């Protein structure tokens, strides 16, 4: 029964560059390192990596079913991919996830999913990796979901899913472009450039291969985040051509973490993914009820 199903995600380092996964069209047989399980009814999802001074910093959504509020954690990994530290680096009144971290203009930026705030906000690292500050100069024309930026052929591109009903959030891809990261951003005239539940919502970092952008997208057939489909895009400010590519499923060897896969992001010679297991039982609903009772008592005593 769907109401008894709870998605529990786990982040994973794949010891191969993303371009090898795109070319091969599968993850089976590739060596992996599982990042820590952070506890009962909690998970780390949407991992994005950034290398600095020989260490891999993995930024991920940290989610707890007790409060249903995502924050951004960083996991600091040494050269052997052993996690030496983990801490929360970004928390807002609204839910955060999908923390794309990248370098541009000689600075380090984070672009987390924050559609419940009503806007897309860009953060600059004031002290990497712990202190982040909203950049007021960045102005994007939509409260984009899972916004995925890439610099290609002399301009910035942003791929995203617009807010809307569940069907829209799982099946629509839009694009915008700008000459400068700060904007002004222009919506692509062909929006939505792709509509397909088998692969439209962004699911990781875009990869430039020649004159093509390879965008990981979420295959949401059957279940949310069932797999990743690589979408091959040729795009300019007037036209967009999208060609579906390989579907990447969770490796069977990671069972029981083989019920879904919804992020593939490049990090140099390694790739970050997340995989899920679906837990069956009433635990999530018990936590929801406990939280609501606590909120009612708080309101009553206010």
Order of alpha helices (4+ residues) and beta strands (2+ residues): beta-alpha-beta-beta-beta-beta-beta-beta-beta-beta-beta-beta-beta-alpha-beta-beta-beta-beta-beta-beta-beta-beta-beta-alpha
